[in-house]
């Protein structure tokens, strides 16, 4: 069945894209070779996956996602980064405006590293990369999805770049190939165009058992900042007096709209905020005049050399451009004796009837609106509320088993959870883990956008 679906998708893709004859012949030859190889392999991962790798490497998965969104949904996406790249304000700006194809390759110790694409917005830049072993197997363990840590030196216009945050993800495509992404955040605005130098010396996972390689791979290129008609940076320079969990003054520096997300930059002096951070984590939520959903993204807090705490937080993109946005701080108590947020777990039985509404204190309901089987995975779609916190949804399965998954933000405050290797008929209930977050709507600061 997968073969037939792939054949149909490839046929449609061939009609959608303009491919010269030599490239089309190369695709056909590799597709046939992969099909033969797949039929001989015991426990093979499947032809669909192999062909997707081929398509992504040759044409760029971003083209598929932009020109034909149906294909993007039906074909497994290798580069999860590009899902976000296509989520612009009104979904009408093409992917190509926000990522530059690079295909820069270096070989050392029989390992080929390729920088596939690079994107850059106001405070972030990132890239997708492929590691390919030209000799022995790259994959050492059984895991398919592995977060890889990179040891690299980054220079922007010849100066060492010191990022505040780095995060990434990736997965094996086969025993010899790993594809991943890295995203870096900076408290300073990045130049509109700059020379980028990336020097890698190591790729490894946290256990150093699934992947652990060393060498020297150096890349140099020019990066252009990506914007769209809705990109905007608002210099705020306003202060908010926060009274809970302790009295401190929060200075709001900047709010930015980019093709990928909304971000806020804030700071507070060490003397004032240190007392609060001893017993609480501090988080933030956005609300606006249109009542739109702003789901929390990445980013975090750092302390600079002067002892100032600095926040750079990102949120999902709204459906419409608001006239004002308000920042609402919240406090999250630490678990007793632990330097981690205190968890609050709410359980709800699943009987097959939807929606399943999980009630939460002060934060609004968490509504499960769809549960479906997609091949070997269970997909759960939920609807969030404007005062959404960092909640994690766990599946309770029969025989006391449970499954933890990964989430993707969709439009209009919807979140899609994916749980691997389980069945809908095994599902007994849901467990929602949140961070016991407490909001005080009286404490907020409103910023005019227009």
Secondary structure, 3 states (H helix, E strand, C coil): CHHHHHHHHHHHHHHHCCCCHHHHHHHHHHHHHHHHHHHHCCCCCCHHHHHHHHHHHHHCHHHHHHHCHHHHHHCCCCCCHHHHHCCCCCCCCCHHHCCEEEEEEEEECCEEEEEEEEEECCCEEEEEEEEEECCCCCCCCCCCECCEEEEEEEEECCEECCCCEEEEEEEEEECCEEEEEEEEECCCCCCCEEEEEEEEEEEEECCCCCCEEEEEEEEEEEEECCCCCCCEEEEEEEEEEECCCCCEEEEEEEEEECCCCEEEEEEEEHHHHHHHHHHEEEEEEEEECCCCCCCEEEEEEEECCCCEEEEEEEECCCCCCCCEEEEEEEEEEECCCCCCECCEEEEEECCCCCCEEECCCCCCCEEEEEEEEECCEEEEEEECCCCCCCCEEEEEEHHHCEEECEEEECHHHEEEEEECCCCHHHEEEEEEEECCEEEEEEEEEEEECC
